[in-house]
Amino acid sequence: MRMVRTGTWIAALLLASVLGIYTPAAFAAEPNCRAIESTSARLSCYDAAFPPRTRKPNEASIESSSGYKDPFLAEEARTAAKLKNICRGC
């Protein structure tokens, strides 16, 4: 009788883990924008599904308005550009 209960608990645990894995995928389903024929309607569907990110104000314009010029700003820009070109998945 003890073996039946253990098997039941294992089956329940397995079922709960399977449901826990597949449930978030059902909630995160994206709308099917590819099926829309009209170009403008398809674009508005993608815009609604993936809203554009707002940009932060440019730091250089903030510094120039205050009158302070950072002497390392150009060097930081060059370093950032070099780091962007590094292949991280090679």
PDB file of N, CA, C and O in Angstrom, chain B, residues numbered from 101:
ATOM      1  N   MET B 101       0.827  -1.188   0.000  1.00  0.00           N
ATOM      2  CA  MET B 101       0.000   0.000   0.000  1.00  0.00           C
ATOM      3  C   MET B 101       0.874   1.254   0.000  1.00  0.00           C
ATOM      4  O   MET B 101       0.495   2.272  -0.580  1.00  0.00           O
ATOM      5  N   ARG B 102       1.999   1.190   0.624  1.00  0.00           N
ATOM      6  CA  ARG B 102       2.911   2.333   0.673  1.00  0.00           C
ATOM      7  C   ARG B 102       3.443   2.651  -0.727  1.00  0.00           C
ATOM      8  O   ARG B 102       3.651   3.820  -1.052  1.00  0.00           O
ATOM      9  N   MET B 103       3.662   1.641  -1.548  1.00  0.00           N
ATOM     10  CA  MET B 103       4.194   1.831  -2.878  1.00  0.00           C
ATOM     11  C   MET B 103       3.195   2.555  -3.782  1.00  0.00           C
ATOM     12  O   MET B 103       3.610   3.348  -4.627  1.00  0.00           O
ATOM     13  N   VAL B 104       1.919   2.311  -3.632  1.00  0.00           N
ATOM     14  CA  VAL B 104       0.890   2.955  -4.443  1.00  0.00           C
ATOM     15  C   VAL B 104       0.864   4.450  -4.167  1.00  0.00           C
ATOM     16  O   VAL B 104       0.740   5.245  -5.099  1.00  0.00           O
ATOM     17  N   ARG B 105       0.976   4.840  -2.930  1.00  0.00           N
ATOM     18  CA  ARG B 105       0.958   6.261  -2.587  1.00  0.00           C
ATOM     19  C   ARG B 105       2.177   6.981  -3.154  1.00  0.00           C
ATOM     20  O   ARG B 105       2.065   8.106  -3.641  1.00  0.00           O
ATOM     21  N   THR B 106       3.324   6.345  -3.092  1.00  0.00           N
ATOM     22  CA  THR B 106       4.532   6.959  -3.625  1.00  0.00           C
ATOM     23  C   THR B 106       4.398   7.144  -5.128  1.00  0.00           C
ATOM     24  O   THR B 106       4.770   8.191  -5.659  1.00  0.00           O
ATOM     25  N   GLY B 107       3.880   6.157  -5.808  1.00  0.00           N
ATOM     26  CA  GLY B 107       3.677   6.268  -7.248  1.00  0.00           C
ATOM     27  C   GLY B 107       2.676   7.355  -7.597  1.00  0.00           C
ATOM     28  O   GLY B 107       2.838   8.050  -8.600  1.00  0.00           O
ATOM     29  N   THR B 108       1.644   7.506  -6.782  1.00  0.00           N
ATOM     30  CA  THR B 108       0.652   8.551  -7.006  1.00  0.00           C
ATOM     31  C   THR B 108       1.270   9.930  -6.834  1.00  0.00           C
ATOM     32  O   THR B 108       1.003  10.844  -7.615  1.00  0.00           O
ATOM     33  N   TRP B 109       2.098  10.071  -5.807  1.00  0.00           N
ATOM     34  CA  TRP B 109       2.750  11.367  -5.574  1.00  0.00           C
ATOM     35  C   TRP B 109       3.737  11.705  -6.688  1.00  0.00           C
ATOM     36  O   TRP B 109       3.849  12.862  -7.094  1.00  0.00           O
ATOM     37  N   ILE B 110       4.436  10.718  -7.168  1.00  0.00           N
ATOM     38  CA  ILE B 110       5.382  10.948  -8.260  1.00  0.00           C
ATOM     39  C   ILE B 110       4.626  11.350  -9.522  1.00  0.00           C
ATOM     40  O   ILE B 110       5.043  12.263 -10.235  1.00  0.00           O
ATOM     41  N   ALA B 111       3.518  10.673  -9.797  1.00  0.00           N
ATOM     42  CA  ALA B 111       2.717  11.011 -10.976  1.00  0.00           C
ATOM     43  C   ALA B 111       2.134  12.412 -10.852  1.00  0.00           C
ATOM     44  O   ALA B 111       2.101  13.157 -11.831  1.00  0.00           O
ATOM     45  N   ALA B 112       1.677  12.775  -9.664  1.00  0.00           N
ATOM     46  CA  ALA B 112       1.124  14.117  -9.455  1.00  0.00           C
ATOM     47  C   ALA B 112       2.209  15.177  -9.594  1.00  0.00           C
ATOM     48  O   ALA B 112       1.974  16.242 -10.164  1.00  0.00           O
ATOM     49  N   LEU B 113       3.393  14.884  -9.073  1.00  0.00           N
ATOM     50  CA  LEU B 113       4.510  15.822  -9.190  1.00  0.00           C
ATOM     51  C   LEU B 113       4.930  15.982 -10.642  1.00  0.00           C
ATOM     52  O   LEU B 113       5.219  17.095 -11.082  1.00  0.00           O
ATOM     53  N   LEU B 114       4.966  14.903 -11.378  1.00  0.00           N
ATOM     54  CA  LEU B 114       5.309  14.956 -12.795  1.00  0.00           C
ATOM     55  C   LEU B 114       4.272  15.753 -13.579  1.00  0.00           C
ATOM     56  O   LEU B 114       4.628  16.561 -14.436  1.00  0.00           O
ATOM     57  N   LEU B 115       3.006  15.533 -13.293  1.00  0.00           N
ATOM     58  CA  LEU B 115       1.942  16.270 -13.973  1.00  0.00           C
ATOM     59  C   LEU B 115       2.015  17.764 -13.655  1.00  0.00           C
ATOM     60  O   LEU B 115       1.843  18.598 -14.544  1.00  0.00           O
ATOM     61  N   ALA B 116       2.265  18.096 -12.408  1.00  0.00           N
ATOM     62  CA  ALA B 116       2.356  19.503 -12.021  1.00  0.00           C
ATOM     63  C   ALA B 116       3.553  20.181 -12.682  1.00  0.00           C
ATOM     64  O   ALA B 116       3.460  21.339 -13.087  1.00  0.00           O
ATOM     65  N   SER B 117       4.670  19.475 -12.795  1.00  0.00           N
ATOM     66  CA  SER B 117       5.845  20.079 -13.431  1.00  0.00           C
ATOM     67  C   SER B 117       5.618  20.283 -14.925  1.00  0.00           C
ATOM     68  O   SER B 117       6.039  21.298 -15.480  1.00  0.00           O
ATOM     69  N   VAL B 118       4.961  19.337 -15.579  1.00  0.00           N
ATOM     70  CA  VAL B 118       4.663  19.479 -17.010  1.00  0.00           C
ATOM     71  C   VAL B 118       3.717  20.651 -17.232  1.00  0.00           C
ATOM     72  O   VAL B 118       3.918  21.449 -18.147  1.00  0.00           O
ATOM     73  N   LEU B 119       2.699  20.756 -16.411  1.00  0.00           N
ATOM     74  CA  LEU B 119       1.771  21.881 -16.550  1.00  0.00           C
ATOM     75  C   LEU B 119       2.449  23.204 -16.238  1.00  0.00           C
ATOM     76  O   LEU B 119       2.134  24.223 -16.852  1.00  0.00           O
ATOM     77  N   GLY B 120       3.360  23.198 -15.306  1.00  0.00           N
ATOM     78  CA  GLY B 120       4.090  24.415 -14.970  1.00  0.00           C
ATOM     79  C   GLY B 120       5.007  24.873 -16.072  1.00  0.00           C
ATOM     80  O   GLY B 120       5.256  26.070 -16.218  1.00  0.00           O
ATOM     81  N   ILE B 121       5.514  23.938 -16.852  1.00  0.00           N
ATOM     82  CA  ILE B 121       6.411  24.293 -17.953  1.00  0.00           C
ATOM     83  C   ILE B 121       5.628  24.862 -19.131  1.00  0.00           C
ATOM     84  O   ILE B 121       6.061  25.843 -19.737  1.00  0.00           O
ATOM     85  N   TYR B 122       4.500  24.276 -19.462  1.00  0.00           N
ATOM     86  CA  TYR B 122       3.771  24.677 -20.664  1.00  0.00           C
ATOM     87  C   TYR B 122       2.776  25.814 -20.446  1.00  0.00           C
ATOM     88  O   TYR B 122       2.351  26.435 -21.421  1.00  0.00           O
ATOM     89  N   THR B 123       2.401  26.099 -19.244  1.00  0.00           N
ATOM     90  CA  THR B 123       1.426  27.147 -18.986  1.00  0.00           C
ATOM     91  C   THR B 123       1.948  28.544 -19.337  1.00  0.00           C
ATOM     92  O   THR B 123       1.210  29.297 -19.972  1.00  0.00           O
ATOM     93  N   PRO B 124       3.180  28.942 -18.962  1.00  0.00           N
ATOM     94  CA  PRO B 124       3.645  30.283 -19.333  1.00  0.00           C
ATOM     95  C   PRO B 124       3.720  30.489 -20.841  1.00  0.00           C
ATOM     96  O   PRO B 124       3.519  31.604 -21.324  1.00  0.00           O
ATOM     97  N   ALA B 125       4.003  29.436 -21.581  1.00  0.00           N
ATOM     98  CA  ALA B 125       4.063  29.564 -23.033  1.00  0.00           C
ATOM     99  C   ALA B 125       2.694  29.894 -23.611  1.00  0.00           C
ATOM    100  O   ALA B 125       2.600  30.620 -24.601  1.00  0.00           O
ATOM    101  N   ALA B 126       1.652  29.381 -23.016  1.00  0.00           N
ATOM    102  CA  ALA B 126       0.303  29.677 -23.499  1.00  0.00           C
ATOM    103  C   ALA B 126      -0.067  31.130 -23.224  1.00  0.00           C
ATOM    104  O   ALA B 126      -0.733  31.762 -24.043  1.00  0.00           O
ATOM    105  N   PHE B 127       0.351  31.658 -22.098  1.00  0.00           N
ATOM    106  CA  PHE B 127       0.045  33.048 -21.782  1.00  0.00           C
ATOM    107  C   PHE B 127       0.901  34.013 -22.588  1.00  0.00           C
ATOM    108  O   PHE B 127       0.479  35.142 -22.838  1.00  0.00           O
ATOM    109  N   ALA B 128       2.070  33.603 -22.994  1.00  0.00           N
ATOM    110  CA  ALA B 128       2.985  34.479 -23.712  1.00  0.00           C
ATOM    111  C   ALA B 128       2.833  34.383 -25.219  1.00  0.00           C
ATOM    112  O   ALA B 128       3.698  34.855 -25.957  1.00  0.00           O
ATOM    113  N   ALA B 129       1.763  33.789 -25.683  1.00  0.00           N
ATOM    114  CA  ALA B 129       1.563  33.633 -27.120  1.00  0.00           C
ATOM    115  C   ALA B 129       1.406  34.990 -27.788  1.00  0.00           C
ATOM    116  O   ALA B 129       0.640  35.841 -27.336  1.00  0.00           O
ATOM    117  N   GLU B 130       2.144  35.171 -28.864  1.00  0.00           N
ATOM    118  CA  GLU B 130       2.098  36.426 -29.607  1.00  0.00           C
ATOM    119  C   GLU B 130       0.970  36.374 -30.627  1.00  0.00           C
ATOM    120  O   GLU B 130       0.591  35.296 -31.086  1.00  0.00           O
ATOM    121  N   PRO B 131       0.436  37.531 -30.978  1.00  0.00           N
ATOM    122  CA  PRO B 131      -0.609  37.525 -32.010  1.00  0.00           C
ATOM    123  C   PRO B 131      -0.011  37.132 -33.360  1.00  0.00           C
ATOM    124  O   PRO B 131       1.168  37.376 -33.618  1.00  0.00           O
ATOM    125  N   ASN B 132      -0.814  36.536 -34.199  1.00  0.00           N
ATOM    126  CA  ASN B 132      -0.348  36.088 -35.505  1.00  0.00           C
ATOM    127  C   ASN B 132      -0.481  37.236 -36.504  1.00  0.00           C
ATOM    128  O   ASN B 132      -1.470  37.319 -37.233  1.00  0.00           O
ATOM    129  N   CYS B 133       0.506  38.110 -36.534  1.00  0.00           N
ATOM    130  CA  CYS B 133       0.473  39.273 -37.416  1.00  0.00           C
ATOM    131  C   CYS B 133       0.814  38.898 -38.853  1.00  0.00           C
ATOM    132  O   CYS B 133       0.471  39.638 -39.775  1.00  0.00           O
ATOM    133  N   ARG B 134       1.474  37.778 -39.061  1.00  0.00           N
ATOM    134  CA  ARG B 134       1.854  37.369 -40.421  1.00  0.00           C
ATOM    135  C   ARG B 134       0.640  37.065 -41.288  1.00  0.00           C
ATOM    136  O   ARG B 134       0.692  37.219 -42.508  1.00  0.00           O
ATOM    137  N   ALA B 135      -0.446  36.638 -40.666  1.00  0.00           N
ATOM    138  CA  ALA B 135      -1.626  36.227 -41.423  1.00  0.00           C
ATOM    139  C   ALA B 135      -2.434  37.411 -41.938  1.00  0.00           C
ATOM    140  O   ALA B 135      -3.322  37.220 -42.769  1.00  0.00           O
ATOM    141  N   ILE B 136      -2.160  38.619 -41.478  1.00  0.00           N
ATOM    142  CA  ILE B 136      -2.923  39.800 -41.892  1.00  0.00           C
ATOM    143  C   ILE B 136      -2.470  40.229 -43.279  1.00  0.00           C
ATOM    144  O   ILE B 136      -1.275  40.400 -43.522  1.00  0.00           O
ATOM    145  N   GLU B 137      -3.418  40.401 -44.184  1.00  0.00           N
ATOM    146  CA  GLU B 137      -3.118  40.737 -45.577  1.00  0.00           C
ATOM    147  C   GLU B 137      -2.740  42.203 -45.760  1.00  0.00           C
ATOM    148  O   GLU B 137      -1.789  42.509 -46.479  1.00  0.00           O
ATOM    149  N   SER B 138      -3.463  43.102 -45.127  1.00  0.00           N
ATOM    150  CA  SER B 138      -3.243  44.532 -45.309  1.00  0.00           C
ATOM    151  C   SER B 138      -1.925  44.948 -44.667  1.00  0.00           C
ATOM    152  O   SER B 138      -1.628  44.570 -43.533  1.00  0.00           O
ATOM    153  N   THR B 139      -1.141  45.726 -45.400  1.00  0.00           N
ATOM    154  CA  THR B 139       0.162  46.161 -44.907  1.00  0.00           C
ATOM    155  C   THR B 139       0.031  47.048 -43.681  1.00  0.00           C
ATOM    156  O   THR B 139       0.742  46.853 -42.695  1.00  0.00           O
ATOM    157  N   SER B 140      -0.868  48.016 -43.732  1.00  0.00           N
ATOM    158  CA  SER B 140      -1.006  48.939 -42.602  1.00  0.00           C
ATOM    159  C   SER B 140      -1.583  48.243 -41.370  1.00  0.00           C
ATOM    160  O   SER B 140      -1.194  48.552 -40.244  1.00  0.00           O
ATOM    161  N   ALA B 141      -2.503  47.310 -41.578  1.00  0.00           N
ATOM    162  CA  ALA B 141      -3.068  46.566 -40.448  1.00  0.00           C
ATOM    163  C   ALA B 141      -2.023  45.651 -39.824  1.00  0.00           C
ATOM    164  O   ALA B 141      -1.967  45.500 -38.604  1.00  0.00           O
ATOM    165  N   ARG B 142      -1.184  45.034 -40.680  1.00  0.00           N
ATOM    166  CA  ARG B 142      -0.123  44.161 -40.174  1.00  0.00           C
ATOM    167  C   ARG B 142       0.905  44.973 -39.387  1.00  0.00           C
ATOM    168  O   ARG B 142       1.388  44.520 -38.350  1.00  0.00           O
ATOM    169  N   LEU B 143       1.242  46.166 -39.870  1.00  0.00           N
ATOM    170  CA  LEU B 143       2.180  47.029 -39.171  1.00  0.00           C
ATOM    171  C   LEU B 143       1.628  47.481 -37.822  1.00  0.00           C
ATOM    172  O   LEU B 143       2.359  47.523 -36.832  1.00  0.00           O
ATOM    173  N   SER B 144       0.343  47.819 -37.782  1.00  0.00           N
ATOM    174  CA  SER B 144      -0.250  48.217 -36.504  1.00  0.00           C
ATOM    175  C   SER B 144      -0.328  47.031 -35.538  1.00  0.00           C
ATOM    176  O   SER B 144      -0.233  47.219 -34.325  1.00  0.00           O
ATOM    177  N   CYS B 145      -0.498  45.816 -36.062  1.00  0.00           N
ATOM    178  CA  CYS B 145      -0.488  44.624 -35.217  1.00  0.00           C
ATOM    179  C   CYS B 145       0.887  44.434 -34.590  1.00  0.00           C
ATOM    180  O   CYS B 145       0.985  44.161 -33.394  1.00  0.00           O
ATOM    181  N   TYR B 146       1.953  44.575 -35.380  1.00  0.00           N
ATOM    182  CA  TYR B 146       3.309  44.451 -34.846  1.00  0.00           C
ATOM    183  C   TYR B 146       3.624  45.570 -33.857  1.00  0.00           C
ATOM    184  O   TYR B 146       4.289  45.336 -32.848  1.00  0.00           O
ATOM    185  N   ASP B 147       3.152  46.784 -34.142  1.00  0.00           N
ATOM    186  CA  ASP B 147       3.374  47.890 -33.211  1.00  0.00           C
ATOM    187  C   ASP B 147       2.682  47.656 -31.876  1.00  0.00           C
ATOM    188  O   ASP B 147       3.209  48.024 -30.826  1.00  0.00           O
ATOM    189  N   ALA B 148       1.504  47.045 -31.914  1.00  0.00           N
ATOM    190  CA  ALA B 148       0.788  46.751 -30.676  1.00  0.00           C
ATOM    191  C   ALA B 148       1.464  45.611 -29.910  1.00  0.00           C
ATOM    192  O   ALA B 148       1.504  45.621 -28.680  1.00  0.00           O
ATOM    193  N   ALA B 149       1.990  44.632 -30.643  1.00  0.00           N
ATOM    194  CA  ALA B 149       2.635  43.492 -29.987  1.00  0.00           C
ATOM    195  C   ALA B 149       4.001  43.857 -29.427  1.00  0.00           C
ATOM    196  O   ALA B 149       4.384  43.388 -28.355  1.00  0.00           O
ATOM    197  N   PHE B 150       4.729  44.687 -30.147  1.00  0.00           N
ATOM    198  CA  PHE B 150       6.074  45.080 -29.735  1.00  0.00           C
ATOM    199  C   PHE B 150       6.183  46.607 -29.787  1.00  0.00           C
ATOM    200  O   PHE B 150       6.657  47.158 -30.781  1.00  0.00           O
ATOM    201  N   PRO B 151       5.748  47.294 -28.724  1.00  0.00           N
ATOM    202  CA  PRO B 151       5.775  48.756 -28.745  1.00  0.00           C
ATOM    203  C   PRO B 151       7.206  49.283 -28.826  1.00  0.00           C
ATOM    204  O   PRO B 151       8.118  48.697 -28.243  1.00  0.00           O
ATOM    205  N   PRO B 152       7.403  50.388 -29.547  1.00  0.00           N
ATOM    206  CA  PRO B 152       8.766  50.926 -29.672  1.00  0.00           C
ATOM    207  C   PRO B 152       9.264  51.450 -28.333  1.00  0.00           C
ATOM    208  O   PRO B 152       8.497  51.977 -27.528  1.00  0.00           O
ATOM    209  N   ARG B 153      10.558  51.295 -28.113  1.00  0.00           N
ATOM    210  CA  ARG B 153      11.167  51.772 -26.875  1.00  0.00           C
ATOM    211  C   ARG B 153      11.447  53.256 -26.993  1.00  0.00           C
ATOM    212  O   ARG B 153      11.799  53.756 -28.061  1.00  0.00           O
ATOM    213  N   THR B 154      11.287  53.948 -25.885  1.00  0.00           N
ATOM    214  CA  THR B 154      11.603  55.367 -25.885  1.00  0.00           C
ATOM    215  C   THR B 154      13.084  55.537 -25.608  1.00  0.00           C
ATOM    216  O   THR B 154      13.663  54.811 -24.800  1.00  0.00           O
ATOM    217  N   ARG B 155      13.687  56.490 -26.275  1.00  0.00           N
ATOM    218  CA  ARG B 155      15.115  56.735 -26.102  1.00  0.00           C
ATOM    219  C   ARG B 155      15.349  57.686 -24.942  1.00  0.00           C
ATOM    220  O   ARG B 155      14.543  58.574 -24.665  1.00  0.00           O
ATOM    221  N   LYS B 156      16.462  57.479 -24.278  1.00  0.00           N
ATOM    222  CA  LYS B 156      16.854  58.387 -23.214  1.00  0.00           C
ATOM    223  C   LYS B 156      17.466  59.635 -23.849  1.00  0.00           C
ATOM    224  O   LYS B 156      18.021  59.556 -24.945  1.00  0.00           O
ATOM    225  N   PRO B 157      17.374  60.775 -23.184  1.00  0.00           N
ATOM    226  CA  PRO B 157      17.991  61.969 -23.760  1.00  0.00           C
ATOM    227  C   PRO B 157      19.497  61.786 -23.904  1.00  0.00           C
ATOM    228  O   PRO B 157      20.147  61.138 -23.084  1.00  0.00           O
ATOM    229  N   ASN B 158      20.022  62.362 -24.949  1.00  0.00           N
ATOM    230  CA  ASN B 158      21.442  62.235 -25.240  1.00  0.00           C
ATOM    231  C   ASN B 158      22.257  62.925 -24.151  1.00  0.00           C
ATOM    232  O   ASN B 158      22.017  64.090 -23.833  1.00  0.00           O
ATOM    233  N   GLU B 159      23.221  62.205 -23.582  1.00  0.00           N
ATOM    234  CA  GLU B 159      24.016  62.762 -22.502  1.00  0.00           C
ATOM    235  C   GLU B 159      24.896  63.905 -22.978  1.00  0.00           C
ATOM    236  O   GLU B 159      25.152  64.837 -22.216  1.00  0.00           O
ATOM    237  N   ALA B 160      25.363  63.856 -24.216  1.00  0.00           N
ATOM    238  CA  ALA B 160      26.230  64.914 -24.733  1.00  0.00           C
ATOM    239  C   ALA B 160      25.475  66.237 -24.816  1.00  0.00           C
ATOM    240  O   ALA B 160      26.051  67.294 -24.555  1.00  0.00           O
ATOM    241  N   SER B 161      24.192  66.191 -25.178  1.00  0.00           N
ATOM    242  CA  SER B 161      23.425  67.436 -25.270  1.00  0.00           C
ATOM    243  C   SER B 161      23.168  68.017 -23.887  1.00  0.00           C
ATOM    244  O   SER B 161      23.088  69.237 -23.744  1.00  0.00           O
ATOM    245  N   ILE B 162      23.040  67.188 -22.882  1.00  0.00           N
ATOM    246  CA  ILE B 162      22.841  67.677 -21.518  1.00  0.00           C
ATOM    247  C   ILE B 162      24.108  68.357 -21.024  1.00  0.00           C
ATOM    248  O   ILE B 162      24.047  69.414 -20.395  1.00  0.00           O
ATOM    249  N   GLU B 163      25.266  67.747 -21.312  1.00  0.00           N
ATOM    250  CA  GLU B 163      26.526  68.317 -20.860  1.00  0.00           C
ATOM    251  C   GLU B 163      26.833  69.619 -21.580  1.00  0.00           C
ATOM    252  O   GLU B 163      27.381  70.534 -20.965  1.00  0.00           O
ATOM    253  N   SER B 164      26.500  69.738 -22.862  1.00  0.00           N
ATOM    254  CA  SER B 164      26.812  70.960 -23.592  1.00  0.00           C
ATOM    255  C   SER B 164      25.934  72.121 -23.128  1.00  0.00           C
ATOM    256  O   SER B 164      26.357  73.276 -23.192  1.00  0.00           O
ATOM    257  N   SER B 165      24.724  71.832 -22.664  1.00  0.00           N
ATOM    258  CA  SER B 165      23.865  72.909 -22.199  1.00  0.00           C
ATOM    259  C   SER B 165      24.319  73.454 -20.850  1.00  0.00           C
ATOM    260  O   SER B 165      24.039  74.608 -20.525  1.00  0.00           O
ATOM    261  N   SER B 166      25.017  72.638 -20.062  1.00  0.00           N
ATOM    262  CA  SER B 166      25.464  73.102 -18.751  1.00  0.00           C
ATOM    263  C   SER B 166      26.783  73.857 -18.836  1.00  0.00           C
ATOM    264  O   SER B 166      27.174  74.522 -17.876  1.00  0.00           O
ATOM    265  N   GLY B 167      27.471  73.768 -19.960  1.00  0.00           N
ATOM    266  CA  GLY B 167      28.724  74.477 -20.112  1.00  0.00           C
ATOM    267  C   GLY B 167      29.933  73.625 -19.779  1.00  0.00           C
ATOM    268  O   GLY B 167      31.058  74.016 -20.091  1.00  0.00           O
ATOM    269  N   TYR B 168      29.738  72.471 -19.154  1.00  0.00           N
ATOM    270  CA  TYR B 168      30.853  71.589 -18.791  1.00  0.00           C
ATOM    271  C   TYR B 168      31.121  70.631 -19.927  1.00  0.00           C
ATOM    272  O   TYR B 168      30.199  70.016 -20.462  1.00  0.00           O
ATOM    273  N   LYS B 169      32.388  70.503 -20.298  1.00  0.00           N
ATOM    274  CA  LYS B 169      32.767  69.581 -21.349  1.00  0.00           C
ATOM    275  C   LYS B 169      33.642  68.492 -20.742  1.00  0.00           C
ATOM    276  O   LYS B 169      34.713  68.766 -20.199  1.00  0.00           O
ATOM    277  N   ASP B 170      33.173  67.264 -20.841  1.00  0.00           N
ATOM    278  CA  ASP B 170      33.900  66.131 -20.282  1.00  0.00           C
ATOM    279  C   ASP B 170      35.097  65.818 -21.176  1.00  0.00           C
ATOM    280  O   ASP B 170      34.924  65.567 -22.368  1.00  0.00           O
ATOM    281  N   PRO B 171      36.300  65.828 -20.622  1.00  0.00           N
ATOM    282  CA  PRO B 171      37.483  65.564 -21.456  1.00  0.00           C
ATOM    283  C   PRO B 171      37.592  64.102 -21.893  1.00  0.00           C
ATOM    284  O   PRO B 171      38.322  63.810 -22.841  1.00  0.00           O
ATOM    285  N   PHE B 172      36.898  63.184 -21.241  1.00  0.00           N
ATOM    286  CA  PHE B 172      36.989  61.775 -21.581  1.00  0.00           C
ATOM    287  C   PHE B 172      35.823  61.296 -22.438  1.00  0.00           C
ATOM    288  O   PHE B 172      35.747  60.105 -22.741  1.00  0.00           O
ATOM    289  N   LEU B 173      34.922  62.173 -22.838  1.00  0.00           N
ATOM    290  CA  LEU B 173      33.746  61.781 -23.596  1.00  0.00           C
ATOM    291  C   LEU B 173      34.115  61.161 -24.945  1.00  0.00           C
ATOM    292  O   LEU B 173      33.550  60.137 -25.330  1.00  0.00           O
ATOM    293  N   ALA B 174      35.043  61.765 -25.654  1.00  0.00           N
ATOM    294  CA  ALA B 174      35.452  61.238 -26.959  1.00  0.00           C
ATOM    295  C   ALA B 174      36.143  59.882 -26.803  1.00  0.00           C
ATOM    296  O   ALA B 174      35.913  58.971 -27.598  1.00  0.00           O
ATOM    297  N   GLU B 175      36.983  59.749 -25.783  1.00  0.00           N
ATOM    298  CA  GLU B 175      37.672  58.481 -25.556  1.00  0.00           C
ATOM    299  C   GLU B 175      36.680  57.368 -25.202  1.00  0.00           C
ATOM    300  O   GLU B 175      36.837  56.232 -25.650  1.00  0.00           O
ATOM    301  N   GLU B 176      35.678  57.687 -24.413  1.00  0.00           N
ATOM    302  CA  GLU B 176      34.659  56.697 -24.062  1.00  0.00           C
ATOM    303  C   GLU B 176      33.858  56.272 -25.290  1.00  0.00           C
ATOM    304  O   GLU B 176      33.486  55.105 -25.416  1.00  0.00           O
ATOM    305  N   ALA B 177      33.593  57.209 -26.188  1.00  0.00           N
ATOM    306  CA  ALA B 177      32.867  56.888 -27.419  1.00  0.00           C
ATOM    307  C   ALA B 177      33.688  55.954 -28.301  1.00  0.00           C
ATOM    308  O   ALA B 177      33.144  55.013 -28.879  1.00  0.00           O
ATOM    309  N   ARG B 178      35.001  56.204 -28.411  1.00  0.00           N
ATOM    310  CA  ARG B 178      35.866  55.327 -29.205  1.00  0.00           C
ATOM    311  C   ARG B 178      35.942  53.928 -28.585  1.00  0.00           C
ATOM    312  O   ARG B 178      35.901  52.928 -29.302  1.00  0.00           O
ATOM    313  N   THR B 179      36.052  53.859 -27.270  1.00  0.00           N
ATOM    314  CA  THR B 179      36.123  52.559 -26.598  1.00  0.00           C
ATOM    315  C   THR B 179      34.823  51.789 -26.771  1.00  0.00           C
ATOM    316  O   THR B 179      34.847  50.581 -27.006  1.00  0.00           O
ATOM    317  N   ALA B 180      33.695  52.470 -26.659  1.00  0.00           N
ATOM    318  CA  ALA B 180      32.401  51.812 -26.845  1.00  0.00           C
ATOM    319  C   ALA B 180      32.253  51.291 -28.264  1.00  0.00           C
ATOM    320  O   ALA B 180      31.702  50.209 -28.469  1.00  0.00           O
ATOM    321  N   ALA B 181      32.740  52.050 -29.256  1.00  0.00           N
ATOM    322  CA  ALA B 181      32.668  51.605 -30.647  1.00  0.00           C
ATOM    323  C   ALA B 181      33.539  50.376 -30.869  1.00  0.00           C
ATOM    324  O   ALA B 181      33.151  49.477 -31.616  1.00  0.00           O
ATOM    325  N   LYS B 182      34.707  50.318 -30.238  1.00  0.00           N
ATOM    326  CA  LYS B 182      35.577  49.149 -30.370  1.00  0.00           C
ATOM    327  C   LYS B 182      34.954  47.922 -29.714  1.00  0.00           C
ATOM    328  O   LYS B 182      35.055  46.814 -30.242  1.00  0.00           O
ATOM    329  N   LEU B 183      34.313  48.117 -28.569  1.00  0.00           N
ATOM    330  CA  LEU B 183      33.710  46.990 -27.866  1.00  0.00           C
ATOM    331  C   LEU B 183      32.509  46.432 -28.623  1.00  0.00           C
ATOM    332  O   LEU B 183      32.207  45.243 -28.521  1.00  0.00           O
ATOM    333  N   LYS B 184      31.820  47.290 -29.385  1.00  0.00           N
ATOM    334  CA  LYS B 184      30.669  46.819 -30.161  1.00  0.00           C
ATOM    335  C   LYS B 184      31.085  45.859 -31.254  1.00  0.00           C
ATOM    336  O   LYS B 184      30.298  45.004 -31.660  1.00  0.00           O
ATOM    337  N   ASN B 185      32.305  45.985 -31.736  1.00  0.00           N
ATOM    338  CA  ASN B 185      32.764  45.161 -32.849  1.00  0.00           C
ATOM    339  C   ASN B 185      33.387  43.849 -32.405  1.00  0.00           C
ATOM    340  O   ASN B 185      33.813  43.063 -33.251  1.00  0.00           O
ATOM    341  N   ILE B 186      33.455  43.586 -31.105  1.00  0.00           N
ATOM    342  CA  ILE B 186      34.019  42.337 -30.612  1.00  0.00           C
ATOM    343  C   ILE B 186      33.017  41.218 -30.833  1.00  0.00           C
ATOM    344  O   ILE B 186      31.842  41.344 -30.490  1.00  0.00           O
ATOM    345  N   CYS B 187      33.488  40.132 -31.404  1.00  0.00           N
ATOM    346  CA  CYS B 187      32.621  38.965 -31.630  1.00  0.00           C
ATOM    347  C   CYS B 187      32.560  38.158 -30.345  1.00  0.00           C
ATOM    348  O   CYS B 187      33.560  37.576 -29.925  1.00  0.00           O
ATOM    349  N   ARG B 188      31.386  38.119 -29.716  1.00  0.00           N
ATOM    350  CA  ARG B 188      31.266  37.411 -28.440  1.00  0.00           C
ATOM    351  C   ARG B 188      30.823  35.964 -28.620  1.00  0.00           C
ATOM    352  O   ARG B 188      30.904  35.178 -27.676  1.00  0.00           O
ATOM    353  N   GLY B 189      30.363  35.601 -29.794  1.00  0.00           N
ATOM    354  CA  GLY B 189      29.876  34.239 -30.001  1.00  0.00           C
ATOM    355  C   GLY B 189      30.782  33.387 -30.859  1.00  0.00           C
ATOM    356  O   GLY B 189      30.393  32.296 -31.275  1.00  0.00           O
ATOM    357  N   CYS B 190      31.972  33.862 -31.129  1.00  0.00           N
ATOM    358  CA  CYS B 190      32.886  33.123 -32.007  1.00  0.00           C
ATOM    359  C   CYS B 190      33.519  31.949 -31.306  1.00  0.00           C
ATOM    360  O   CYS B 190      34.313  31.225 -31.907  1.00  0.00           O
TER     361      CYS B 190
END
